[in-house]
Amino acid sequence: MFSQGSPWTPTRVSLAVIDTSLRETLLTLWNTYSFFATYASLNGFDPANPEVIEPSGRPALDRWILSRLASTEVAVTEALDGYDPLPAASALAGLVDDVSNWYVRRSRRRFWRTDPDAPAGDSLAAQATLLEVLTTIAELLAPFCPFVADRLWRDLTGAVPDQSVHLAEWPEASSATVAEAA
């Protein structure tokens, strides 16, 4: 509902509007998470693996989506600090679209491990990047869709039952990553 207009403006609620938001953002996010979970499981991905490359050394596509994430963190935080949820929801929806339609589509072979020309550790870098992006999206999504965000965050972080996305620290983009996005 926040993505369709400001809460203080008169708006008629309809199932069509809710369905559009659901399809365009939440189902896209959930399908991206399912893609990650499937290949992380098949590849035995462990984010604590010491072979995971630092973000600054990852391929350009990974650095781009991380900078895009940082820009969205700033936009969502500023909008919510100003009590204006519409731009925050719109920025988050735009990021979900970019993750699904640009990052994942361009990186599929990296997750499948079928690119013979891929450098060593490329698959680990892609998986670590997508994990970071999805986890942060869950944290940013928490004020809008608390139950979806909590389920997503718990599944991504392996949280125990008494942990919740709502108890996690609010994500803050590093100034270096934001500068890289500009």
N, C-alpha and C positions, 0 to 999 in steps of 0.2 A: 504494500500500500504506500510505503514511503517513496517508492520509485515512480509512482504515478502522479505525484503532486505533493505540495506542502500540506502538513496535517491541519493547518489552520484555515486553509481555503476550502470553500464548499465544493465537495466532490461527491458524485454518485458512485457508490461502490457497486461493481458488477462482477459477475463471475468471469466474464470475458477479460476484464482488466487483470484480475488476479491470475487467470490462466496464462495470459501473455507474460507476466512477470515470472511465473513459475517456469514456463518453458524456456524463456530467453536467458534466465540467470540461474535459478536454483537447479534445474535439471541438467543444464550445461555444466555447472560446477560439480554436481554429483557424478555425472558421466566422466568428467576429468579425474575426479578422485578414484572412481572405479578403474579407470585406465592405469593410474599410478599404482593402486593397490595390487592389481593383477600382475603387472610386470615387476614390481618390487618383490612380490612373493616368488614369482618364477625365477627371478635373478638372485634371490637370497640377499637382497639389499639390506645393508646395515649402515645407518647414518654415522655410526661411531667408527667405521672402517677408516684406518689411518691413510688409506690410499685415496680417499676422497680429496679432490683438488680444492684448494681455497677459492672462493668466489672470484677473486681478482685474476686468477690463472685459468679460469674456465673459458670455453669458446664464446665468441661474440654473442651468439643467440642467448646463452645463459646470462651473460652480463646485461643484455638488453632487457630480459624479462625481470631481472632483479632490480634494474633501475626503474622500470615501469612500476614494479611493486612499491619501491621507495616513494615514487611520485604519488602513487595512490594513497599510501600511508599518510603522507603529508596532507593531501586533499581531504581525505576522510576525517582526519583529526581536526583540521581547521574548521571544516563544516560542522562537525558535531560540537566543537567548542563554541561555535557561534549559534548553536541551537537551530541549525538548518539542515535537516536530514535529507532533503531532496538531492542536493549536489553530492552529498556523501554516498547515498545509494546509487546515484548515477555513475560516480567514479568507480565504485566497486563493481557495478555491472559491466562497465567498460573493461575493467581489468580481467574479469572472468571471461569475457569474450576474447580478449587478446591471448589469454593463456590457452584457451581451447582452440581458437581458430588460427593462431599464429605459432605459439610456442610448441604445443603438443603436435600439431600437424607437421611442422617443420622438423621435429625431433623424433618422430616415430621410430625411424631406423636405429636411432641411438638406444632406445628402450628395448627394441627387438634384438639388438646386438647382431644385426645382419650386414652392417656396413663394413666391408673389408678394409676400407681406407681410413676408418676411424682410429684416432690415436688411443693409446692405452689409457684407461681411466675415463674415457669419454662417456660411457654408459653410467658410471658412478656419478660423474658430474651432472648429467641430465637428471638422474634420480634425486640427487641431493638438492638440486635447484628446484625441482617440482615439489619436493617435500617442503622446502622452506616457503615457497610461494603459497601452497595450499594451507599450510599451518597458519601463516599470517592472514590469509583471506578468512579463515575460520575465526580468528581473533577480531578482525575488522567487521565481520558479519554478525558477531554476537549481539550487538544492540538491536539489530533488525530482525533476525531470525534466531532467537536464543536456543531453541531445541535442535535445529539443523546444525547450527554452528558448534554446539556442544558435542553432538554425535560425531561430526567430522573431526573436530579437534581431538577428541578422545581416541578415535580410531587411528589418527595420524601420529599421535604422540605416545600411544600405548599407556595412557593415563590409568591410574587405579580408580576405583569407584568414587573415592572422596575428592578427586581432583576434577576441576571443571575449567572450561575456557573462561568462565566468568570470574574465576579467581586468578587467572593468569595476568601478567603485566601487559599493559596496553603496548602494542608494537610502536617502536620509534625508529624511523629511518635514519641511517647514518648520513651525516652531511656529505661524505665522500660519494656514497651511492646516489644521493639526490643530485649532486653536482654532475655526476656522470650522466644522469638522465637528461640534463638540460641541453 
